[in-house]
Amino acid sequence: MEKLFFTKNVTNGIQVAHARGILVEMCYREKIPLHELTPNEIKLAITGNGAADKPSMQKMIQLLLKMDHFPKQDDAADAIGVALASGHMNIFQIK
């Protein structure tokens, strides 16, 4: 999961915090390990540059997944980035 960072848009930040709370509770209840990555850790794992911009992230994810197009929704793009970074950093151990 991406670590929550302070946002200028407080309304959006509150909604994200609520969703995160639900996910954290579900992981705890189901005994699913939960690891958090900062945006810089995600960017570093995907592009090799912790300060990469969004277009660089999108292009690298598109190349890694051999996608014809990149998802237009920022949330979908961010989720793909978190998943790829998590796998790349060997955070999840599949048994």
N, C-alpha and C positions, 0 to 999 in steps of 0.2 A: 504494500500500500504506500502511496506517496505521502510523505509527512506533510501535515497541514502547515501552511505558512500564512502569516498575517496578510490579509488582503485589503485593498483600499475599498472594495465594494463590500461593506459590512453585511448587507442582506444576503448576498451570494455566499459569503464566508460562513454565515450562520447555517444556511442550507447544507453546505458541504460538511460542516461539523456535525449536523444531525445525521446525515447519511453515514459518515465515518463512525459515529457512535453505534449505530445499528450494526454495521459490519464488524466492529470490534467485539460487540456483545455476541454476535453469532459465532465468530471464531472462537471466543472464549468458551461459549456453551458447548460447541462441537469439538473442542480440544484441537482446533486447527492452528498450527503455528502461524503467528503473524509477525511479519518483518516490515519495517518502514524504511523507505529510501527517500533521501532528499532529492529535490529536483536536480541539483548538481550531480549527485551520484548517478541518477538515471541518464542524464546527458553524457556523462563520462563513459558509462557502460555502453551506450549506443553509438556515440560518435567519436569517443576518445578525447572529447573536449568538454569539460564540465561547465563551460560558459556558452555552449552551442545555442544558436537561436532556433526558433520553431521551424523555419523552413529547412534548416540543416537536419534537424531531427526527423522531419517528415521524409526527406529525401533518403536518409540512411535506412529508416524503417521500410520504406518502399523497396529499396534495393535488397535488404535482408530477407524480406518476405516475398520478393519477386511479384509485387503487386502492379497491376496495370495502372491503378489510380490510388491515390491516398485518401482515406476517409476525410470528408469535409468537416465533420463534427469534431470540435476540439476535444470533447470528452472522450470520444472513441480513440482519437489519436493518442491522447495522454494514457489511456488504459493500455493500449498496445505497447507503448513505450515502457510502462511500468512492468508489464508481463515479460517483455524481452529482456529488460535490464535484470529482472529477478532471476530469470533463467541463466543469463550470462554470468551473473555473479554467484551462481550455484547456491542460492538461498534456499530453494526448495529441494528437499531430498525425497525422491519418489521411491517408495518401498514396494 
